[in-house]
């Protein structure tokens, strides 16, 4: 669930295949956008795993169950899919997306080298820069969260790790297994980060 700057709630039903839903609280209206066969400007799939909203609220980034990163423009109701499945020649599959307050799009996924987090700052084209690589991470572990604090510190959660990356690029990895806390399923940051 994400809420845009006008107070409209956007959500998906995840792996239940419900498409992208828009709930306007003021008007009490619900509209769902779905995949339309043969329409390249519709969602690539009705199974959506993650949503991220731009700071201005005018667009939403969607990660579908097949690992396609898609850009949904609210004004035109059109989707642009980005089928880039490699970074520096290495295949990867995005699982999470997050847009930080400065407009940077962050995508977390799996690659042949381990868990990977990529960033990009240009709306016109998707050109990612590698930010974090967890070679020791199990390739099959589920990403549980991706967020940033107001100062730009990035947080990534997996089932077994919590990773904090500062704006200077310094990363700290905390093993949840070593702390014997079990698997992390989700996390949120408070206003202090």
MDAnalysis code that builds the backbone (N, CA, C; Angstrom):
import MDAnalysis as mda
import numpy as np

u = mda.Universe.empty(579, n_residues=193, atom_resindex=np.repeat(np.arange(193), 3), trajectory=True)
u.add_TopologyAttr("name", ["N", "CA", "C"] * 193)
u.add_TopologyAttr("resid", np.arange(1, 194))
u.add_TopologyAttr("resname", ["UNK", "UNK", "UNK", "UNK", "UNK", "UNK", "UNK", "UNK", "UNK", "UNK", "UNK", "UNK", "UNK", "UNK", "UNK", "UNK", "UNK", "UNK", "UNK", "UNK", "UNK", "UNK", "UNK", "UNK", "UNK", "UNK", "UNK", "UNK", "UNK", "UNK", "UNK", "UNK", "UNK", "UNK", "UNK", "UNK", "UNK", "UNK", "UNK", "UNK", "UNK", "UNK", "UNK", "UNK", "UNK", "UNK", "UNK", "UNK", "UNK", "UNK", "UNK", "UNK", "UNK", "UNK", "UNK", "UNK", "UNK", "UNK", "UNK", "UNK", "UNK", "UNK", "UNK", "UNK", "UNK", "UNK", "UNK", "UNK", "UNK", "UNK", "UNK", "UNK", "UNK", "UNK", "UNK", "UNK", "UNK", "UNK", "UNK", "UNK", "UNK", "UNK", "UNK", "UNK", "UNK", "UNK", "UNK", "UNK", "UNK", "UNK", "UNK", "UNK", "UNK", "UNK", "UNK", "UNK", "UNK", "UNK", "UNK", "UNK", "UNK", "UNK", "UNK", "UNK", "UNK", "UNK", "UNK", "UNK", "UNK", "UNK", "UNK", "UNK", "UNK", "UNK", "UNK", "UNK", "UNK", "UNK", "UNK", "UNK", "UNK", "UNK", "UNK", "UNK", "UNK", "UNK", "UNK", "UNK", "UNK", "UNK", "UNK", "UNK", "UNK", "UNK", "UNK", "UNK", "UNK", "UNK", "UNK", "UNK", "UNK", "UNK", "UNK", "UNK", "UNK", "UNK", "UNK", "UNK", "UNK", "UNK", "UNK", "UNK", "UNK", "UNK", "UNK", "UNK", "UNK", "UNK", "UNK", "UNK", "UNK", "UNK", "UNK", "UNK", "UNK", "UNK", "UNK", "UNK", "UNK", "UNK", "UNK", "UNK", "UNK", "UNK", "UNK", "UNK", "UNK", "UNK", "UNK", "UNK", "UNK", "UNK", "UNK", "UNK", "UNK", "UNK", "UNK", "UNK", "UNK", "UNK", "UNK", "UNK", "UNK"])
u.atoms.positions = np.array([
    [0.846, -1.175, 0.000],
    [0.000, 0.000, 0.000],
    [0.893, 1.241, 0.000],
    [0.649, 2.144, -0.931],
    [1.326, 3.442, -0.948],
    [0.256, 4.517, -1.113],
    [0.521, 5.699, -0.581],
    [-0.428, 6.811, -0.663],
    [0.253, 7.961, -1.376],
    [-0.419, 8.504, -2.411],
    [0.192, 9.603, -3.155],
    [-0.052, 10.939, -2.469],
    [0.475, 12.017, -3.036],
    [0.412, 13.335, -2.409],
    [-1.011, 13.886, -2.321],
    [-1.941, 13.351, -3.104],
    [-3.339, 13.806, -3.025],
    [-4.172, 12.938, -2.083],
    [-3.547, 11.971, -1.424],
    [-4.254, 11.121, -0.473],
    [-4.898, 9.892, -1.082],
    [-4.619, 9.614, -2.345],
    [-5.157, 8.424, -3.001],
    [-4.284, 7.227, -2.625],
    [-4.917, 6.128, -2.243],
    [-4.206, 4.909, -1.864],
    [-4.088, 3.983, -3.071],
    [-2.905, 3.463, -3.284],
    [-2.620, 2.510, -4.354],
    [-2.180, 1.215, -3.699],
    [-2.701, 0.085, -4.172],
    [-2.320, -1.189, -3.576],
    [-2.473, -2.321, -4.574],
    [-1.881, -3.453, -4.225],
    [-2.034, -4.668, -5.021],
    [-2.339, -5.802, -4.057],
    [-2.793, -6.886, -4.612],
    [-3.072, -8.068, -3.788],
    [-1.930, -9.074, -3.888],
    [-0.766, -8.578, -4.303],
    [0.432, -9.414, -4.368],
    [0.280, -10.592, -5.291],
    [0.573, -11.781, -4.775],
    [0.563, -12.970, -5.621],
    [-0.843, -13.491, -5.909],
    [-1.878, -12.776, -5.476],
    [-3.250, -13.187, -5.767],
    [-3.723, -12.698, -7.136],
    [-2.897, -11.908, -7.833],
    [-3.221, -11.503, -9.193],
    [-4.322, -10.478, -9.321],
    [-4.402, -9.529, -8.415],
    [-5.483, -8.544, -8.443],
    [-5.195, -7.271, -9.214],
    [-4.031, -7.147, -9.853],
    [-3.702, -5.940, -10.585],
    [-3.321, -4.800, -9.652],
    [-3.361, -3.578, -10.176],
    [-3.040, -2.367, -9.419],
    [-4.331, -1.625, -9.122],
    [-4.635, -1.451, -7.835],
    [-5.882, -0.792, -7.441],
    [-5.625, 0.614, -6.931],
    [-6.544, 1.528, -7.268],
    [-6.485, 2.935, -6.859],
    [-7.759, 3.236, -6.067],
    [-7.587, 3.614, -4.791],
    [-8.740, 3.956, -3.963],
    [-8.691, 5.439, -3.613],
    [-9.693, 6.185, -4.095],
    [-9.813, 7.613, -3.818],
    [-10.726, 7.769, -2.603],
    [-10.138, 8.079, -1.469],
    [-10.873, 8.177, -0.212],
    [-11.925, 9.278, -0.258],
    [-11.595, 10.428, -0.828],
    [-12.519, 11.564, -0.896],
    [-13.787, 11.214, -1.666],
    [-13.605, 10.568, -2.824],
    [-14.752, 10.229, -3.682],
    [-15.329, 8.853, -3.381],
    [-14.631, 8.078, -2.566],
    [-15.038, 6.705, -2.231],
    [-15.154, 5.844, -3.484],
    [-14.142, 5.957, -4.373],
    [-14.140, 5.179, -5.598],
    [-12.920, 4.262, -5.644],
    [-13.106, 3.119, -6.236],
    [-12.041, 2.135, -6.393],
    [-11.956, 1.765, -7.870],
    [-10.749, 1.821, -8.416],
    [-10.538, 1.398, -9.796],
    [-9.318, 0.493, -9.825],
    [-9.401, -0.590, -10.579],
    [-8.287, -1.520, -10.692],
    [-7.786, -1.564, -12.125],
    [-6.471, -1.406, -12.283],
    [-5.809, -1.495, -13.579],
    [-5.261, -2.909, -13.715],
    [-5.487, -3.511, -14.869],
    [-5.085, -4.899, -15.089],
    [-4.308, -5.058, -16.395],
    [-3.707, -6.225, -16.529],
    [-3.056, -6.591, -17.781],
    [-4.134, -6.764, -18.845],
    [-3.898, -6.189, -20.018],
    [-4.793, -6.350, -21.156],
    [-3.967, -6.977, -22.274],
    [-4.325, -8.187, -22.646],
    [-3.581, -8.895, -23.698],
    [-3.512, -8.046, -24.963],
    [-2.324, -7.920, -25.523],
    [-2.134, -7.161, -26.751],
    [-1.935, -5.670, -26.558],
    [-2.067, -5.174, -25.326],
    [-1.877, -3.748, -25.057],
    [-0.532, -3.539, -24.360],
    [0.478, -3.047, -25.064],
    [1.798, -2.878, -24.466],
    [1.861, -1.770, -23.420],
    [0.800, -0.949, -23.301],
    [0.793, 0.112, -22.290],
    [0.035, -0.298, -21.033],
    [-0.368, -1.575, -20.951],
    [-1.009, -2.066, -19.728],
    [0.019, -2.833, -18.907],
    [-0.335, -3.215, -17.705],
    [0.559, -3.995, -16.858],
    [0.981, -5.266, -17.579],
    [2.198, -5.732, -17.337],
    [2.663, -6.973, -17.967],
    [2.059, -8.193, -17.296],
    [1.550, -8.006, -16.072],
    [0.975, -9.104, -15.300],
    [0.046, -8.512, -14.253],
    [-0.963, -9.267, -13.831],
    [-1.830, -8.829, -12.734],
    [-1.262, -9.213, -11.372],
    [-0.191, -9.989, -11.372],
    [0.465, -10.375, -10.130],
    [1.560, -9.358, -9.838],
    [1.335, -8.514, -8.835],
    [2.272, -7.446, -8.481],
    [2.828, -7.714, -7.092],
    [4.135, -7.600, -6.970],
    [4.790, -7.938, -5.712],
    [5.184, -6.722, -4.879],
    [5.336, -5.561, -5.518],
    [5.803, -4.395, -4.779],
    [5.431, -3.126, -5.520],
    [5.146, -2.058, -4.755],
    [4.817, -0.745, -5.305],
    [5.708, 0.297, -4.662],
    [6.084, 1.310, -5.433],
    [6.831, 2.452, -4.907],
    [6.316, 3.695, -5.605],
    [6.099, 4.758, -4.855],
    [5.527, 5.972, -5.429],
    [6.575, 7.070, -5.507],
    [6.534, 7.854, -6.582],
    [7.474, 8.959, -6.733],
    [7.139, 10.056, -5.733],
    [8.112, 10.888, -5.337],
    [7.862, 11.932, -4.347],
    [6.755, 12.908, -4.751],
    [6.599, 13.162, -6.048],
    [5.549, 14.090, -6.483],
    [4.189, 13.407, -6.609],
    [4.157, 12.086, -6.448],
    [2.899, 11.343, -6.479],
    [2.336, 11.103, -7.858],
    [3.046, 11.519, -8.906],
    [2.514, 11.398, -10.256],
    [2.776, 10.070, -10.934],
    [3.645, 9.254, -10.340],
    [3.922, 7.966, -10.959],
    [4.209, 6.918, -9.895],
    [4.010, 5.675, -10.302],
    [4.205, 4.547, -9.406],
    [5.093, 3.539, -10.114],
    [6.055, 3.005, -9.388],
    [6.894, 1.927, -9.889],
    [6.328, 0.630, -9.350],
    [6.197, -0.349, -10.220],
    [5.579, -1.630, -9.881],
    [6.559, -2.743, -10.227],
    [6.698, -3.723, -9.339],
    [7.468, -4.926, -9.634],
    [6.463, -6.067, -9.739],
    [6.409, -6.707, -10.911],
    [5.461, -7.805, -11.113],
    [6.064, -9.123, -10.661],
    [5.230, -10.115, -10.536],
    [5.667, -11.431, -10.083],
    [6.708, -12.068, -10.977],
    [6.741, -11.680, -12.258],
    [7.747, -12.234, -13.171],
    [9.053, -11.449, -13.135],
    [9.164, -10.465, -12.242],
    [10.399, -9.696, -12.102],
    [10.524, -8.524, -13.042],
    [9.432, -8.103, -13.671],
    [9.477, -6.946, -14.557],
    [9.239, -5.670, -13.757],
    [10.126, -4.702, -13.901],
    [9.961, -3.397, -13.291],
    [9.146, -2.550, -14.259],
    [8.067, -1.924, -13.774],
    [7.165, -1.164, -14.634],
    [6.918, 0.218, -14.047],
    [6.783, 1.205, -14.928],
    [6.515, 2.581, -14.518],
    [5.092, 2.926, -14.932],
    [4.224, 3.211, -13.953],
    [2.819, 3.556, -14.215],
    [2.667, 5.060, -14.044],
    [2.296, 5.744, -15.105],
    [2.082, 7.191, -15.074],
    [0.616, 7.435, -14.750],
    [0.340, 8.022, -13.580],
    [-1.036, 8.205, -13.104],
    [-1.873, 9.087, -14.034],
    [-1.276, 10.140, -14.595],
    [-2.030, 11.068, -15.441],
    [-2.518, 10.409, -16.730],
    [-1.661, 9.591, -17.346],
    [-2.021, 8.968, -18.628],
    [-2.570, 7.555, -18.467],
    [-2.382, 6.992, -17.268],
    [-2.786, 5.612, -16.977],
    [-2.091, 4.610, -17.902],
    [-0.874, 4.940, -18.299],
    [-0.081, 4.084, -19.174],
    [1.098, 3.495, -18.403],
    [1.467, 2.296, -18.798],
    [2.568, 1.585, -18.163],
    [3.721, 1.451, -19.144],
    [4.929, 1.694, -18.651],
    [6.134, 1.434, -19.428],
    [6.899, 0.328, -18.719],
    [6.984, -0.861, -19.329],
    [7.756, -1.941, -18.694],
    [9.234, -1.825, -19.040],
    [10.085, -2.177, -18.098],
    [11.524, -2.216, -18.311],
    [11.958, -3.666, -18.151],
    [12.244, -4.285, -19.277],
    [12.567, -5.708, -19.278],
    [14.054, -5.967, -19.142],
    [14.799, -4.965, -18.688],
    [16.236, -5.141, -18.505],
    [16.444, -6.238, -17.459],
    [17.036, -7.319, -17.861],
    [17.246, -8.443, -16.959],
    [18.710, -8.694, -16.660],
    [19.567, -7.737, -17.075],
    [20.983, -7.889, -16.773],
    [21.531, -6.567, -16.256],
    [22.563, -6.658, -15.455],
    [23.319, -5.491, -15.012],
    [24.778, -5.878, -15.144],
    [25.529, -5.133, -15.936],
    [26.939, -5.441, -16.212],
    [27.090, -6.882, -16.709],
    [26.119, -7.329, -17.520],
    [26.175, -8.672, -18.080],
    [25.722, -9.771, -17.143],
    [25.293, -9.415, -15.935],
    [24.881, -10.406, -14.937],
    [23.356, -10.405, -14.849],
    [22.701, -11.548, -15.088],
    [21.240, -11.596, -14.973],
    [20.792, -11.289, -13.541],
    [19.693, -10.548, -13.414],
    [19.108, -10.310, -12.099],
    [17.591, -10.212, -12.240],
    [16.915, -10.369, -11.122],
    [15.455, -10.308, -11.102],
    [15.025, -9.400, -9.961],
    [14.452, -8.209, -10.257],
    [14.036, -7.314, -9.174],
    [12.861, -7.880, -8.382],
    [12.875, -7.639, -7.080],
    [11.803, -8.087, -6.193],
    [11.151, -6.919, -5.463],
    [11.928, -5.873, -5.178],
    [11.429, -4.706, -4.451],
    [11.845, -3.433, -5.159],
    [11.039, -2.390, -5.018],
    [11.400, -1.064, -5.522],
    [11.029, -0.035, -4.468],
    [11.799, 1.034, -4.414],
    [11.539, 2.115, -3.462],
    [12.041, 3.401, -4.098],
    [11.303, 4.493, -3.951],
    [11.746, 5.792, -4.440],
    [12.038, 6.671, -3.223],
    [13.288, 7.095, -3.099],
    [13.668, 7.924, -1.958],
    [13.210, 9.363, -2.184],
    [13.196, 10.191, -1.122],
    [12.697, 11.566, -1.237],
    [13.375, 12.394, -2.325],
    [14.624, 12.065, -2.681],
    [15.306, 12.826, -3.739],
    [14.939, 12.339, -5.139],
    [14.058, 11.339, -5.238],
    [13.608, 10.838, -6.524],
    [14.405, 9.662, -7.061],
    [15.398, 9.183, -6.319],
    [16.179, 8.032, -6.762],
    [15.334, 6.771, -6.661],
    [15.318, 5.990, -7.736],
    [14.641, 4.700, -7.738],
    [15.645, 3.643, -7.307],
    [15.273, 2.855, -6.309],
    [16.106, 1.759, -5.827],
    [15.379, 0.461, -6.154],
    [16.104, -0.542, -6.639],
    [15.524, -1.846, -6.930],
    [16.404, -2.915, -6.301],
    [15.789, -3.834, -5.581],
    [16.526, -4.933, -4.957],
    [16.089, -6.226, -5.616],
    [17.053, -7.093, -5.880],
    [16.737, -8.364, -6.514],
    [17.863, -9.349, -6.382],
    [17.757, -10.417, -7.147],
    [18.737, -11.495, -7.092],
    [19.531, -11.536, -8.386],
    [20.794, -11.876, -8.267],
    [21.642, -12.070, -9.438],
    [22.454, -13.335, -9.217],
    [23.188, -13.728, -10.232],
    [24.035, -14.916, -10.117],
    [25.144, -14.714, -9.087],
    [25.431, -13.447, -8.749],
    [26.484, -13.150, -7.775],
    [25.946, -12.992, -6.357],
    [24.646, -13.014, -6.172],
    [24.054, -12.834, -4.849],
    [22.979, -11.768, -4.893],
    [22.572, -11.327, -3.726],
    [21.554, -10.277, -3.634],
    [22.166, -8.964, -4.104],
    [21.375, -8.160, -4.818],
    [21.900, -6.940, -5.420],
    [20.902, -5.799, -5.248],
    [21.404, -4.598, -5.003],
    [20.575, -3.397, -4.943],
    [21.131, -2.425, -5.979],
    [20.241, -1.919, -6.817],
    [20.624, -1.010, -7.890],
    [19.899, 0.310, -7.716],
    [20.459, 1.383, -8.261],
    [19.798, 2.691, -8.183],
    [19.833, 3.354, -9.546],
    [18.890, 4.277, -9.755],
    [18.905, 5.075, -10.972],
    [18.221, 6.407, -10.698],
    [18.642, 7.456, -11.414],
    [18.111, 8.789, -11.163],
    [17.575, 9.486, -12.399],
    [17.543, 8.832, -13.541],
    [17.071, 9.482, -14.751],
    [15.742, 8.884, -15.176],
    [14.696, 9.723, -15.249],
    [13.374, 9.251, -15.647],
    [13.338, 8.778, -17.094],
    [14.147, 9.361, -17.974],
    [14.064, 9.065, -19.401],
    [14.514, 7.647, -19.730],
    [15.517, 7.152, -19.053],
    [16.007, 5.809, -19.338],
    [16.398, 5.126, -18.046],
    [16.297, 3.824, -18.044],
    [16.686, 3.061, -16.865],
    [18.127, 2.620, -17.037],
    [19.001, 3.226, -16.282],
    [20.406, 2.871, -16.281],
    [20.818, 2.748, -14.822],
    [20.910, 1.518, -14.345],
    [21.161, 1.296, -12.928],
    [22.633, 1.322, -12.578],
    [22.910, 1.700, -11.349],
    [24.250, 1.664, -10.778],
    [24.197, 0.688, -9.605],
    [25.153, -0.241, -9.526],
    [25.177, -1.200, -8.421],
    [25.533, -0.475, -7.127],
    [24.763, -0.726, -6.089],
    [24.990, -0.073, -4.802],
    [25.441, -1.055, -3.728],
    [24.771, -2.186, -3.616],
    [25.088, -3.156, -2.568],
    [25.069, -4.539, -3.196],
    [26.048, -5.350, -2.883],
    [26.054, -6.735, -3.326],
    [26.321, -7.613, -2.113],
    [25.464, -8.585, -1.899],
    [25.622, -9.512, -0.782],
    [25.960, -10.880, -1.339],
    [27.209, -11.109, -1.637],
    [27.601, -12.373, -2.255],
    [27.344, -13.551, -1.329],
    [27.412, -13.317, -0.023],
    [27.224, -14.418, 0.916],
    [25.749, -14.762, 1.118],
    [24.855, -13.912, 0.610],
    [23.423, -14.122, 0.838],
    [22.895, -15.284, 0.002],
    [22.005, -16.011, 0.563],
    [21.334, -17.096, -0.141],
    [20.533, -16.494, -1.287],
    [20.732, -16.987, -2.499],
    [20.058, -16.428, -3.666],
    [18.548, -16.568, -3.598],
    [18.051, -17.498, -2.830],
    [16.612, -17.736, -2.786],
    [15.919, -17.023, -1.635],
    [16.650, -16.295, -0.815],
    [15.981, -15.653, 0.304],
    [15.123, -14.490, -0.166],
    [14.059, -14.278, 0.556],
    [13.062, -13.277, 0.191],
    [13.472, -11.907, 0.716],
    [13.353, -10.887, -0.134],
    [13.561, -9.524, 0.323],
    [12.322, -9.096, 1.093],
    [12.522, -8.451, 2.236],
    [11.397, -8.102, 3.095],
    [11.155, -6.605, 3.185],
    [12.110, -5.803, 2.805],
    [11.899, -4.365, 2.871],
    [13.047, -3.590, 2.263],
    [12.695, -2.430, 1.739],
    [13.667, -1.521, 1.144],
    [13.131, -0.122, 1.401],
    [13.885, 0.684, 2.128],
    [13.430, 2.029, 2.458],
    [14.632, 2.927, 2.740],
    [14.385, 4.208, 2.921],
    [15.466, 5.152, 3.216],
    [14.965, 6.189, 4.212],
    [15.888, 6.708, 4.998],
    [15.560, 7.775, 5.937],
    [15.655, 9.114, 5.208],
    [15.224, 10.176, 5.856],
    [15.247, 11.508, 5.246],
    [16.662, 11.950, 4.884],
    [17.672, 11.468, 5.616],
    [19.048, 11.852, 5.304],
    [19.660, 11.016, 4.186],
    [18.899, 10.070, 3.620],
    [19.374, 9.273, 2.498],
    [19.962, 7.928, 2.860],
    [19.965, 7.566, 4.144],
    [20.462, 6.251, 4.539],
    [19.503, 5.187, 4.028],
    [20.042, 4.223, 3.302],
    [19.246, 3.152, 2.702],
    [19.240, 1.932, 3.614],
    [18.078, 1.316, 3.768],
    [17.924, 0.094, 4.553],
    [17.352, -0.986, 3.662],
    [17.933, -2.175, 3.725],
    [17.457, -3.334, 2.983],
    [17.307, -4.484, 3.959],
    [16.161, -5.150, 3.902],
    [15.942, -6.316, 4.748],
    [15.743, -7.555, 3.906],
    [16.360, -8.657, 4.320],
    [16.117, -9.961, 3.727],
    [15.668, -10.866, 4.871],
    [15.398, -12.122, 4.574],
    [14.998, -13.025, 5.648],
    [16.092, -13.189, 6.697],
    [17.355, -13.043, 6.284],
    [18.464, -13.317, 7.197],
    [19.344, -12.127, 7.541],
    [19.199, -11.003, 6.795],
    [20.089, -9.876, 7.010],
    [19.319, -8.562, 7.073],
    [19.881, -7.610, 7.805],
    [19.444, -6.226, 7.789],
    [20.681, -5.415, 7.389],
    [20.566, -4.675, 6.297],
    [21.705, -3.943, 5.751],
    [21.403, -2.453, 5.800],
    [22.367, -1.677, 6.280],
    [22.242, -0.218, 6.367],
    [23.366, 0.383, 5.542],
    [23.007, 1.268, 4.591],
    [24.009, 1.925, 3.745],
    [23.864, 3.424, 3.883],
    [24.934, 4.079, 4.301],
    [24.906, 5.529, 4.493],
    [25.091, 6.241, 3.155],
    [24.867, 7.540, 3.137],
    [25.033, 8.318, 1.904],
    [26.487, 8.356, 1.449],
    [27.429, 8.104, 2.344],
    [28.843, 8.055, 1.965],
    [29.213, 6.714, 1.333],
    [28.266, 5.764, 1.302],
    [28.514, 4.466, 0.685],
    [28.944, 3.385, 1.649],
    [29.063, 3.706, 2.936],
    [29.466, 2.711, 3.924],
    [28.284, 1.797, 4.240],
    [28.508, 0.478, 4.115],
    [27.453, -0.495, 4.381],
    [27.768, -1.318, 5.615],
    [26.746, -1.579, 6.409],
    [26.863, -2.433, 7.572],
    [25.818, -3.529, 7.447],
    [26.245, -4.778, 7.580],
    [25.340, -5.915, 7.492],
    [25.198, -6.543, 8.859],
    [23.955, -6.748, 9.272],
    [23.665, -7.370, 10.558],
    [23.000, -8.707, 10.284],
    [23.595, -9.778, 10.776],
    [23.047, -11.118, 10.570],
    [21.987, -11.421, 11.620],
    [20.776, -11.665, 11.160],
    [19.703, -12.012, 12.088],
    [19.877, -13.427, 12.622],
    [20.490, -14.305, 11.816],
    [20.731, -15.676, 12.267],
    [21.678, -15.679, 13.460],
    [22.721, -14.837, 13.398],
    [23.681, -14.755, 14.498],
    [23.017, -14.241, 15.770],
    [21.985, -13.397, 15.606],
    [21.282, -12.855, 16.769],
    [20.165, -13.786, 17.249],
    [19.961, -14.881, 16.510],
    [18.945, -15.878, 16.849],
    [17.557, -15.270, 17.002],
    [17.200, -14.391, 16.063],
    [15.873, -13.767, 16.105],
    [14.911, -14.390, 15.089],
    [15.376, -15.358, 14.303],
    [14.509, -15.977, 13.300],
    [14.471, -15.148, 12.026],
    [13.546, -15.476, 11.143],
    [13.437, -14.786, 9.861],
    [12.643, -13.503, 9.980],
    [13.108, -12.460, 9.285],
    [12.390, -11.189, 9.240],
    [11.367, -11.263, 8.118],
    [10.143, -10.860, 8.378],
    [9.101, -10.864, 7.362],
    [8.784, -9.457, 6.838],
    [8.982, -8.437, 7.657],
    [8.777, -7.057, 7.223],
    [9.454, -6.134, 8.221],
    [9.649, -4.877, 7.833],
    [10.166, -3.888, 8.770],
    [9.758, -2.511, 8.329],
    [9.733, -1.578, 9.273],
    [9.424, -0.175, 9.027],
    [10.420, 0.642, 9.838],
    [10.686, 1.861, 9.384],
    [11.550, 2.779, 10.123],
    [10.696, 3.831, 10.795],
    [11.088, 4.246, 11.987],
    [10.399, 5.375, 12.618],
    [11.017, 6.674, 12.116],
    [10.531, 7.813, 12.591],
    [11.000, 9.099, 12.075],
    [12.469, 9.362, 12.368],
    [13.063, 8.656, 13.307],
    [14.474, 8.825, 13.629],
    [15.362, 7.899, 12.818],
    [14.765, 6.949, 12.061],
    [15.546, 6.018, 11.245],
    [16.033, 4.836, 12.034],
])
